């Protein structure tokens, strides 16, 4: 399949911390579905994490307890996100972090991503295709391409920035004769974390 024919869901989550296994939870999710540089869908929602929001997390993502107090819970939003993804390829910058939270919380709901769903990491792409950069943060990579950076550390803003960066990186990959989607996945995808499915009611985190 040609890359232009492929649907990508570029997504990002904001969280209460760094580790879902330690009780941290998603507080916001944003995603954009694109095909051939055309946006064909957007998904965005706050999520009530059913726990306190540490001040450190609030300083990073500017999400306050008041913003999520009346938000839907993950058991409503994540199945909707699965439906939004459908058969698309997931993508994100340092996507392993976001996948870790998504896969863990889905396991709590006795759900999971499709086995065949690939996950493209633009961080992996940048490291391989742009080794000359001093670092490969999303903002650094974006600036190197002349992409305008506005608000960051909010889910949908980071997603929109990642979409722009991803297409620049795909163009670089083409210069290395990576023309097919299968080749793109082979070179720049990451393995989805695997968590044992369990009943949501059995978890002790809520």
Secondary structure as the mmCIF struct_conf table of DSSP 4:
data_model
#
loop_
_struct_conf.conf_type_id
_struct_conf.id
_struct_conf.beg_label_comp_id
_struct_conf.beg_label_asym_id
_struct_conf.beg_label_seq_id
_struct_conf.end_label_comp_id
_struct_conf.end_label_asym_id
_struct_conf.end_label_seq_id
STRN STRN1 UNK A 2 UNK A 2
HELX_RH_3T_P HELX_RH_3T_P1 UNK A 3 UNK A 5
STRN STRN2 UNK A 7 UNK A 15
BEND BEND1 UNK A 16 UNK A 18
HELX_RH_3T_P HELX_RH_3T_P2 UNK A 20 UNK A 22
TURN_TY1_P TURN_TY1_P1 UNK A 23 UNK A 23
STRN STRN3 UNK A 26 UNK A 35
TURN_TY1_P TURN_TY1_P2 UNK A 36 UNK A 37
STRN STRN4 UNK A 38 UNK A 46
STRN STRN5 UNK A 48 UNK A 48
BEND BEND2 UNK A 50 UNK A 51
HELX_RH_AL_P HELX_RH_AL_P1 UNK A 55 UNK A 61
HELX_RH_AL_P HELX_RH_AL_P2 UNK A 65 UNK A 68
TURN_TY1_P TURN_TY1_P3 UNK A 69 UNK A 70
BEND BEND3 UNK A 71 UNK A 71
HELX_LH_PP_P HELX_LH_PP_P1 UNK A 72 UNK A 72
STRN STRN6 UNK A 73 UNK A 73
HELX_RH_AL_P HELX_RH_AL_P3 UNK A 74 UNK A 85
TURN_TY1_P TURN_TY1_P4 UNK A 86 UNK A 87
HELX_LH_PP_P HELX_LH_PP_P2 UNK A 88 UNK A 88
STRN STRN7 UNK A 89 UNK A 92
TURN_TY1_P TURN_TY1_P5 UNK A 93 UNK A 94
HELX_RH_AL_P HELX_RH_AL_P4 UNK A 95 UNK A 108
TURN_TY1_P TURN_TY1_P6 UNK A 109 UNK A 110
TURN_TY1_P TURN_TY1_P7 UNK A 115 UNK A 116
STRN STRN8 UNK A 119 UNK A 121
HELX_RH_AL_P HELX_RH_AL_P5 UNK A 122 UNK A 129
TURN_TY1_P TURN_TY1_P8 UNK A 131 UNK A 132
BEND BEND4 UNK A 133 UNK A 134
HELX_RH_AL_P HELX_RH_AL_P6 UNK A 138 UNK A 144
TURN_TY1_P TURN_TY1_P9 UNK A 145 UNK A 146
BEND BEND5 UNK A 151 UNK A 151
BEND BEND6 UNK A 153 UNK A 154
HELX_RH_AL_P HELX_RH_AL_P7 UNK A 155 UNK A 174
TURN_TY1_P TURN_TY1_P10 UNK A 175 UNK A 177
STRN STRN9 UNK A 180 UNK A 180
HELX_RH_AL_P HELX_RH_AL_P8 UNK A 181 UNK A 188
STRN STRN10 UNK A 189 UNK A 189
HELX_LH_PP_P HELX_LH_PP_P3 UNK A 191 UNK A 193
HELX_RH_3T_P HELX_RH_3T_P3 UNK A 200 UNK A 202
BEND BEND7 UNK A 204 UNK A 204
#
